[in-house]
Amino acid sequence: MVTVIKKGTPIHEQLKKLNEVVSKETIGITASKYSGVLVNKIDPIKYQSETRDDWK
């Protein structure tokens, strides 16, 4: 993200723009919401080795 602050802008406006950028929350997922929800029916190491073998 780019914030444009032009030369000669008063300090209180500069601080206002910077605070707006800093105070924005990042939108993402909460991993704890899905903790323990998925059931592993296959061995993770076996699955990983199979998927990597496909690239050969």
Phi and psi in radians as a Rosetta constraint file:
Dihedral C 1 N 2 CA 2 C 2 CIRCULARHARMONIC -2.043 0.35
Dihedral N 2 CA 2 C 2 N 3 CIRCULARHARMONIC 2.282 0.35
Dihedral C 2 N 3 CA 3 C 3 CIRCULARHARMONIC -1.968 0.35
Dihedral N 3 CA 3 C 3 N 4 CIRCULARHARMONIC 2.147 0.35
Dihedral C 3 N 4 CA 4 C 4 CIRCULARHARMONIC -1.678 0.35
Dihedral N 4 CA 4 C 4 N 5 CIRCULARHARMONIC 2.113 0.35
Dihedral C 4 N 5 CA 5 C 5 CIRCULARHARMONIC -2.161 0.35
Dihedral N 5 CA 5 C 5 N 6 CIRCULARHARMONIC 1.976 0.35
Dihedral C 5 N 6 CA 6 C 6 CIRCULARHARMONIC -1.428 0.35
Dihedral N 6 CA 6 C 6 N 7 CIRCULARHARMONIC 2.711 0.35
Dihedral C 6 N 7 CA 7 C 7 CIRCULARHARMONIC -1.101 0.35
Dihedral N 7 CA 7 C 7 N 8 CIRCULARHARMONIC 2.337 0.35
Dihedral C 7 N 8 CA 8 C 8 CIRCULARHARMONIC 1.651 0.35
Dihedral N 8 CA 8 C 8 N 9 CIRCULARHARMONIC -0.015 0.35
Dihedral C 8 N 9 CA 9 C 9 CIRCULARHARMONIC -1.258 0.35
Dihedral N 9 CA 9 C 9 N 10 CIRCULARHARMONIC 2.330 0.35
Dihedral C 9 N 10 CA 10 C 10 CIRCULARHARMONIC -1.023 0.35
Dihedral N 10 CA 10 C 10 N 11 CIRCULARHARMONIC 2.639 0.35
Dihedral C 10 N 11 CA 11 C 11 CIRCULARHARMONIC -1.082 0.35
Dihedral N 11 CA 11 C 11 N 12 CIRCULARHARMONIC -0.676 0.35
Dihedral C 11 N 12 CA 12 C 12 CIRCULARHARMONIC -1.135 0.35
Dihedral N 12 CA 12 C 12 N 13 CIRCULARHARMONIC -0.566 0.35
Dihedral C 12 N 13 CA 13 C 13 CIRCULARHARMONIC -1.284 0.35
Dihedral N 13 CA 13 C 13 N 14 CIRCULARHARMONIC -0.633 0.35
Dihedral C 13 N 14 CA 14 C 14 CIRCULARHARMONIC -1.083 0.35
Dihedral N 14 CA 14 C 14 N 15 CIRCULARHARMONIC -0.812 0.35
Dihedral C 14 N 15 CA 15 C 15 CIRCULARHARMONIC -1.124 0.35
Dihedral N 15 CA 15 C 15 N 16 CIRCULARHARMONIC -0.651 0.35
Dihedral C 15 N 16 CA 16 C 16 CIRCULARHARMONIC -1.082 0.35
Dihedral N 16 CA 16 C 16 N 17 CIRCULARHARMONIC -0.797 0.35
Dihedral C 16 N 17 CA 17 C 17 CIRCULARHARMONIC -1.127 0.35
Dihedral N 17 CA 17 C 17 N 18 CIRCULARHARMONIC -0.748 0.35
Dihedral C 17 N 18 CA 18 C 18 CIRCULARHARMONIC -1.146 0.35
Dihedral N 18 CA 18 C 18 N 19 CIRCULARHARMONIC -0.684 0.35
Dihedral C 18 N 19 CA 19 C 19 CIRCULARHARMONIC -1.168 0.35
Dihedral N 19 CA 19 C 19 N 20 CIRCULARHARMONIC -0.587 0.35
Dihedral C 19 N 20 CA 20 C 20 CIRCULARHARMONIC -1.101 0.35
Dihedral N 20 CA 20 C 20 N 21 CIRCULARHARMONIC -0.718 0.35
Dihedral C 20 N 21 CA 21 C 21 CIRCULARHARMONIC -1.213 0.35
Dihedral N 21 CA 21 C 21 N 22 CIRCULARHARMONIC -0.759 0.35
Dihedral C 21 N 22 CA 22 C 22 CIRCULARHARMONIC -1.217 0.35
Dihedral N 22 CA 22 C 22 N 23 CIRCULARHARMONIC -0.611 0.35
Dihedral C 22 N 23 CA 23 C 23 CIRCULARHARMONIC -1.407 0.35
Dihedral N 23 CA 23 C 23 N 24 CIRCULARHARMONIC -0.168 0.35
Dihedral C 23 N 24 CA 24 C 24 CIRCULARHARMONIC -1.197 0.35
Dihedral N 24 CA 24 C 24 N 25 CIRCULARHARMONIC 2.357 0.35
Dihedral C 24 N 25 CA 25 C 25 CIRCULARHARMONIC -1.481 0.35
Dihedral N 25 CA 25 C 25 N 26 CIRCULARHARMONIC 2.508 0.35
Dihedral C 25 N 26 CA 26 C 26 CIRCULARHARMONIC -1.421 0.35
Dihedral N 26 CA 26 C 26 N 27 CIRCULARHARMONIC 2.348 0.35
Dihedral C 26 N 27 CA 27 C 27 CIRCULARHARMONIC -1.582 0.35
Dihedral N 27 CA 27 C 27 N 28 CIRCULARHARMONIC 2.175 0.35
Dihedral C 27 N 28 CA 28 C 28 CIRCULARHARMONIC -2.730 0.35
Dihedral N 28 CA 28 C 28 N 29 CIRCULARHARMONIC -2.891 0.35
Dihedral C 28 N 29 CA 29 C 29 CIRCULARHARMONIC -1.890 0.35
Dihedral N 29 CA 29 C 29 N 30 CIRCULARHARMONIC 2.711 0.35
Dihedral C 29 N 30 CA 30 C 30 CIRCULARHARMONIC -1.730 0.35
Dihedral N 30 CA 30 C 30 N 31 CIRCULARHARMONIC 1.981 0.35
Dihedral C 30 N 31 CA 31 C 31 CIRCULARHARMONIC -1.166 0.35
Dihedral N 31 CA 31 C 31 N 32 CIRCULARHARMONIC -0.513 0.35
Dihedral C 31 N 32 CA 32 C 32 CIRCULARHARMONIC -1.137 0.35
Dihedral N 32 CA 32 C 32 N 33 CIRCULARHARMONIC -0.398 0.35
Dihedral C 32 N 33 CA 33 C 33 CIRCULARHARMONIC -1.115 0.35
Dihedral N 33 CA 33 C 33 N 34 CIRCULARHARMONIC -0.596 0.35
Dihedral C 33 N 34 CA 34 C 34 CIRCULARHARMONIC -1.779 0.35
Dihedral N 34 CA 34 C 34 N 35 CIRCULARHARMONIC 0.129 0.35
Dihedral C 34 N 35 CA 35 C 35 CIRCULARHARMONIC -1.167 0.35
Dihedral N 35 CA 35 C 35 N 36 CIRCULARHARMONIC 2.144 0.35
Dihedral C 35 N 36 CA 36 C 36 CIRCULARHARMONIC 1.414 0.35
Dihedral N 36 CA 36 C 36 N 37 CIRCULARHARMONIC 0.064 0.35
Dihedral C 36 N 37 CA 37 C 37 CIRCULARHARMONIC -1.416 0.35
Dihedral N 37 CA 37 C 37 N 38 CIRCULARHARMONIC -0.719 0.35
Dihedral C 37 N 38 CA 38 C 38 CIRCULARHARMONIC -1.443 0.35
Dihedral N 38 CA 38 C 38 N 39 CIRCULARHARMONIC 2.379 0.35
Dihedral C 38 N 39 CA 39 C 39 CIRCULARHARMONIC -1.814 0.35
Dihedral N 39 CA 39 C 39 N 40 CIRCULARHARMONIC 2.202 0.35
Dihedral C 39 N 40 CA 40 C 40 CIRCULARHARMONIC -1.448 0.35
Dihedral N 40 CA 40 C 40 N 41 CIRCULARHARMONIC 2.011 0.35
Dihedral C 40 N 41 CA 41 C 41 CIRCULARHARMONIC -1.767 0.35
Dihedral N 41 CA 41 C 41 N 42 CIRCULARHARMONIC -0.132 0.35
Dihedral C 41 N 42 CA 42 C 42 CIRCULARHARMONIC -2.204 0.35
Dihedral N 42 CA 42 C 42 N 43 CIRCULARHARMONIC 2.813 0.35
Dihedral C 42 N 43 CA 43 C 43 CIRCULARHARMONIC -1.293 0.35
Dihedral N 43 CA 43 C 43 N 44 CIRCULARHARMONIC 2.174 0.35
Dihedral C 43 N 44 CA 44 C 44 CIRCULARHARMONIC -1.045 0.35
Dihedral N 44 CA 44 C 44 N 45 CIRCULARHARMONIC -0.661 0.35
Dihedral C 44 N 45 CA 45 C 45 CIRCULARHARMONIC -1.219 0.35
Dihedral N 45 CA 45 C 45 N 46 CIRCULARHARMONIC -0.677 0.35
Dihedral C 45 N 46 CA 46 C 46 CIRCULARHARMONIC -1.119 0.35
Dihedral N 46 CA 46 C 46 N 47 CIRCULARHARMONIC -0.772 0.35
Dihedral C 46 N 47 CA 47 C 47 CIRCULARHARMONIC -1.077 0.35
Dihedral N 47 CA 47 C 47 N 48 CIRCULARHARMONIC -0.767 0.35
Dihedral C 47 N 48 CA 48 C 48 CIRCULARHARMONIC -1.107 0.35
Dihedral N 48 CA 48 C 48 N 49 CIRCULARHARMONIC -0.747 0.35
Dihedral C 48 N 49 CA 49 C 49 CIRCULARHARMONIC -1.160 0.35
Dihedral N 49 CA 49 C 49 N 50 CIRCULARHARMONIC -0.620 0.35
Dihedral C 49 N 50 CA 50 C 50 CIRCULARHARMONIC -1.184 0.35
Dihedral N 50 CA 50 C 50 N 51 CIRCULARHARMONIC -0.726 0.35
Dihedral C 50 N 51 CA 51 C 51 CIRCULARHARMONIC -1.215 0.35
Dihedral N 51 CA 51 C 51 N 52 CIRCULARHARMONIC -0.581 0.35
Dihedral C 51 N 52 CA 52 C 52 CIRCULARHARMONIC -1.310 0.35
Dihedral N 52 CA 52 C 52 N 53 CIRCULARHARMONIC -0.492 0.35
Dihedral C 52 N 53 CA 53 C 53 CIRCULARHARMONIC -1.196 0.35
Dihedral N 53 CA 53 C 53 N 54 CIRCULARHARMONIC -0.462 0.35
Dihedral C 53 N 54 CA 54 C 54 CIRCULARHARMONIC -1.141 0.35
Dihedral N 54 CA 54 C 54 N 55 CIRCULARHARMONIC -0.429 0.35
Dihedral C 54 N 55 CA 55 C 55 CIRCULARHARMONIC -1.369 0.35
Dihedral N 55 CA 55 C 55 N 56 CIRCULARHARMONIC -0.287 0.35
